Amino acid sequence: MVIYDLLIVHVPNAFTPDGDGINDGFVPIFNLPWVDNYEFLIFDRWGERLFTSTTPGEVWDGNYHGVAVESEVYVWELKYRDMLSRDYGKAKGHVTVLRYVPYPAKRRKPRSSRLLRHWIKNSPL
């Protein structure tokens, strides 16, 4: 007797495409490989399509036309069919792209310019 499990999909709600090799891509995760008629779409807040995939496991790297997208919330839509049960599935949600943006360091005047001004101000010339 062979017992097959139900097809379950998990879609993360955030990722960090910063190139460190940890959580750099965004992709739905299925518990079984029997997925057919797969379509995964990602949109920005104005409805412009940023990413389309018809291949399960194809990862979105957080870029649009080769340019990194902003740290924002994006909408995704997933359509698929379970090849065993022949049932269609559809899901929608959102994902947050988190990018590290370092704060600028506090600027100080170089010490040499302060000493130079002091010397010029106190110079007997």
C-alpha positions in Angstrom: 0.0 0.0 0.0 1.3 3.5 -0.9 0.1 6.5 0.9 0.6 10.0 -0.5 0.7 13.1 1.5 -1.3 16.3 0.7 0.5 19.0 -1.2 1.4 21.9 1.2 3.0 25.2 0.3 4.9 27.6 2.6 5.7 31.1 1.4 8.0 33.2 3.6 7.0 36.8 4.5 10.5 38.4 4.4 14.0 38.0 3.0 17.3 39.8 3.0 19.0 39.9 -0.4 22.3 41.2 0.9 24.6 38.6 -0.7 25.7 36.9 2.6 24.3 33.5 1.5 21.6 33.5 4.2 18.0 34.1 3.2 19.1 35.8 0.0 16.2 34.7 -2.2 12.4 34.4 -2.2 10.6 31.3 -3.4 7.5 29.3 -2.3 8.5 26.0 -0.7 6.4 22.8 -1.5 6.6 19.6 0.6 6.3 17.5 -2.5 7.8 17.8 -6.0 4.5 17.0 -7.8 3.6 20.6 -8.9 2.2 21.4 -12.3 0.8 24.6 -14.0 3.0 26.7 -11.7 3.0 30.5 -11.9 4.6 32.8 -9.3 4.2 36.6 -9.7 5.6 39.5 -7.7 4.3 43.1 -7.9 5.3 46.4 -6.4 2.8 48.7 -4.6 1.6 50.2 -7.9 0.9 46.9 -9.5 3.9 46.7 -11.8 5.0 43.1 -12.2 8.6 42.7 -11.0 9.1 39.0 -11.3 7.4 36.0 -13.1 8.3 32.4 -12.8 6.7 29.2 -14.3 9.4 27.0 -12.9 9.0 25.7 -9.3 12.0 26.5 -7.2 13.1 29.5 -9.3 14.2 32.1 -6.8 13.6 35.9 -6.9 16.8 37.7 -5.9 15.2 41.0 -5.1 16.2 42.7 -8.4 14.1 44.2 -11.2 15.9 44.6 -14.5 19.2 44.0 -12.8 18.7 46.8 -10.2 18.1 46.1 -6.5 14.6 47.0 -5.4 14.0 49.1 -2.3 13.4 47.8 1.2 9.6 47.7 1.0 6.6 45.4 1.1 5.7 43.6 -2.2 2.7 41.6 -3.2 3.0 38.0 -4.6 0.5 35.7 -6.2 0.9 31.9 -6.6 -1.0 29.5 -8.9 -0.3 25.8 -9.1 -1.8 22.4 -9.6 -1.2 19.2 -7.5 -0.3 16.5 -10.1 -1.6 13.7 -7.8 -5.0 15.1 -6.8 -5.4 17.3 -9.9 -6.5 20.1 -7.5 -5.7 23.7 -8.3 -4.3 26.0 -5.7 -4.1 29.8 -5.5 -2.6 32.0 -2.9 -1.8 35.7 -2.4 0.3 37.5 0.1 3.0 40.0 0.8 6.8 39.8 1.3 9.1 42.3 2.9 12.4 43.0 1.3 14.9 44.0 4.0 18.2 45.6 3.0 20.9 46.8 5.3 21.5 50.5 4.9 24.4 51.8 7.1 23.9 55.0 8.8 26.4 57.7 7.8 29.1 58.3 10.3 29.1 61.6 12.2 31.4 64.0 10.4 34.0 65.8 12.3 36.4 68.4 11.0 39.9 67.1 10.7 42.1 67.9 13.6 44.7 69.4 11.3 42.3 72.1 10.1 41.5 73.1 13.7 45.2 73.4 14.5 45.9 75.4 11.4 43.1 77.9 12.2 44.4 78.2 15.8 47.9 78.8 14.5 46.7 81.4 12.0 44.6 83.2 14.6 47.4 83.3 17.2 50.2 84.0 14.7 52.2 87.2 15.4 52.4 87.9 11.6 
